[in-house]
Amino acid sequence: MTRDHTGPERRTLLRAVLGLGAATAVHLAVADPASTPGRPARTPPAAAAGPPATVRGRPSPYRLEPMTAGAPARFRPARPPVRTRPFEHLPDLGHSMVLSFDDGPDPRYTPDILATLRAHRVRAMFFVCGEMAEGNPGLLREMADDGHVVGNHSWSHPLIPKLSRPEIRDELGRTSDVVERALGAPPLWYRAPYGAWNRNSFEIGAELGMEPMAWTVDTLDWKEPGTGTIVRRVLDGAAPGVVVLSHDAGGDRSQSVAALRRYLPRLLEEGYRITVPHRV
């Protein structure tokens, strides 16, 4: 699957997203890196999950806890409320960051990314496209087996605001169905392609039990700017609660694979915990 992003279109979409406002604060407990399941153990993880947002000034009705390998495999939290903005930053993670990868899974690049994350015993979020996930259920199971969060990134990566409500439901619903068939539970997070959200997507996402996640740091790796540039963008943007956006499909992602091998150990050396949120 080829995913071409044009500069002017992306800038226009990002301006629209910024008009929605920053994500609301979320209180999170983070996973202990020492407890992250290694590949050899093949320990079944908890269901893919993430934190619910809170409306400013109003406490969250949820209690959030770390991911644990002993959580029920088919656990489903309460249906989330309809948001008016996606999460972009998770300030209560402590000295932790979240790495996220969009558009996959792609058998050319996703296995290398999984191997690097496994080597450092860290978890990440993968927002998968249904048309890619359908043909690669083994990679979805590999993500889940390693404790990663598998999120919904639509079926075919369209501009959501241009779709009707039935079309949005089809894009998100079909993808959730593919994930549920592979993993036994549907995704609890979703990310709009191009970061282009609208009211219909927030409502339908909530109906499907998902919370909206955006990002804090965009590596712009889809432009293939060079491995060193991707590394520099991640390290320059590193801060507690940051959510980093990269890609494991949608084009030539060899630079993204190489960059992860360089910046991940640097982040760990600087004392960051690389974790994922968990909704209970």
N, C-alpha and C positions, 0 to 999 in steps of 0.2 A: 504494500500500500504506500503510495507516495503522497506526502502531505506538504504542499507548497504553501508557505506563508508570505504574503507580500507585505513590505514595510508599511506603506500608507494605510492599508486595511487594518493591520494589527494595531497601529497607533490610534486609529479612529476607534477601534473596539476597546482599547485600553482606556481611552478617555471616557468612554461610556461606562466602563466598569467603575472608574474612579468616582463617577457621579453617584454611584450607589452608596459611597461612604466606606470607611474602614470597617473591618470585621469587629464584632463585639468581643469583649474579653471572655476567656474561658478559663475556668479553674481546672487544672490537670494534675494528676499524679503520673510520673513517667515510669516506663519500664526500666528495671535494673539491667544494665548491659551485661552483667555477669550471668543473668538468668536467660539471656537470649538463646533460643535453641540453636545448636549447631546442626549442620546438615547430617552428619553421621548418626545423630541420635534419632532423627525423624520423629520428633515428639509432636503430636498433633497440637496446633496452637488454638487459641481462642478464635471465635469468628471475627472476621475483619470488622473493625469498629473505629469510631472516632468520637471526639467530644461534642456535646451539644453546645450551641451558642447560647449566650444570654443576652437579653435586651438590656441596654444600658440602665444601670440603677436598679435592676431587678435581679434577685438571686436566681441561679439556675435550679430547676426542680430536680436535677439529676445529681447523683453522687458519682464521681469519676475515680477510677482506680487503675493501677498499672495492669498491663497485659499479663496474664499468667497462663502457663501451659495447662493448668488444671481446670480452666473455665469450660463450661458446657459447650460442645462443638456447635450446637444449633441454637444457642442463646440469641434471642432477639429483644432488644430494648424497646421501650415504649415509642410509639410514633412521634417523631419530633414536630415541634410547631413550625409554621410556615415562616421562613426568614425573609428579610428584605435586603439582605446583603450576605455575601459569602464570608467565611473565615479567611483571613489573609495572614494573621499573625497570632501566635499562641503565647502570650506574655507570661503565663503562669507555669511554663514548663521548667522553670529554673534554668540552669546553665546547659540547656539542651536545644537541639535543632531537629527539624524534620526534613528528610530528603524525599522528594516525590518524582515519579517518572510517568510520563504520559504516552498514549498512543499505541502501546503494545498490547499483547506480547508479540515480539518478533524473534523468531528462532535464530536470526543472525546476530542479535545484540543482547537480548534479554538474558540469555544464559551467562554471558560474561559479567553483566551487572550483578546478577544473583551471586555469582561466584565471588566477586569482590566484596559484596556485603557480607557473605557468609564467612569469608576469611577474617573479617574484622568483627564478626559476631554482632552485627547491628541490624536493625529493622528499618524498613522504608515503606512508603505508600506507592502503589502502582495503580494508576487510573487507566483502565483498559478500554479499548474500543471493541464493541461486540463482534464486528466483522473480523477482527484479528483474534479475539479470544475464542471464537467458535471453532477455529481450526487448530487451536493450540491449547486444549484443555490440560495437557500435561504440564505446561508452563504455569498455568493458574494454580495447579495443585502444588507445584514446586514452590511458588510464592507463599502459599498458605502454609506448607510444611515448614518453611523457614520462619514463620511468624510475621510475615509482611501483611500489610493491609491491602486488600484488593478493592479498588473503588471503580465507579462507573464513569466512563468518559464519553457516553453515547454510543450508538451503533456505528455510524459512518462519519463522525466528525463534522457535522453541518453547523451552519450559523443558526443557533437556536432561536434568536428573535425573529427569524424569517419563517419559522415553522408554525403551523397551526397547533392547537392543543392536542388533537389526536396524533399528529406527527411527532410531537415532543414525547408524548406517552409511549409511542412505538419505539422511538430511539432509545429512551431510558429503560422502558420495560423489557424490551428484547435483550438488552445487554445484561440487565439484572437476572433474567431467566438463564442466560448462558452461564453466568457466574454461579448461580444457585445449583444448576445441574452438575457443575464441576466440583463445587466445594460443599454442597449441602446446605448453604445459607446464602441469601442475597447480599449484595454490598450495602454498607451503611453510610458510605460517603459517595458523593459524585462531584465532578468538576465539569463545568461547561466548556466545550471547545472554544478556543480563542479567548477564554475568559468572558464570553458574552452571555450574560444572564438576563432574564426578564421575569416578570411576575409569574407567568405560566410555568416557567421552569422551577421556580421556588415552590410553587404549589404542588406540582406533579412530583417533584423530588421528595417532598415531605410525605405525600400520599404513598410513595413507594418505600418509605421508611429511611430516607437518606438525608444526610446533612450536607450543605454545600461547602466545598473547600476551594479556595483560590491559592495564592502564594504571596510571599514577601519578596523573594529574590528570583528574578527571571534570568537564567543563564543565557537565553537567546541561542541555545545550542543548535536550534533548527536552522539557523543561518550559516552553520559550519564556520564559525569565526576563527577556529584554531584551538587546539587543546589548551595552550597556555592562557588564552583569553578566557575560556570557560573556567579554568582553575582560578584565575585572578578574580573573576566576578563572584564566585562562591566565597573565596576567602575575604574579599573586601566587604561582602555583605553579611558575613557571619556575625551573629549576635544571638543572645538568648531569645528563644521563641520564634526564630525565623523558619519559614517554610520555603525550601528551595525547589524551583521548578526545572526539571530536565526532561529529556525524552529518551525512550528506548525503542522507538519505531517512528514511522512517518518519513523516512528518508535515510541517508547515510548517517548512522549514529556512531561511527567508529571514534570520532573525537569525543563524544559524550562518554563512551566506555573508557577511553584512555584518561580522560580528565578525572573521572571518579577514582581511578587508581591512585591519582596524585593528590587530590584534595581531601579525600576521606581520612587517610592517616594524619594529614596535617591538622584537620579539625579535632581528631582524637588527641593528638599531641598537645593542642591548645586547651584541652580540658573539656571540650564539648561532649555531651552525651548525645548520640544519634538515636532517636526514639520515635515511637508512633503514639498517637493518642488512642484512648480506649473509652468507649461509652458503655456505661452499665445502667 
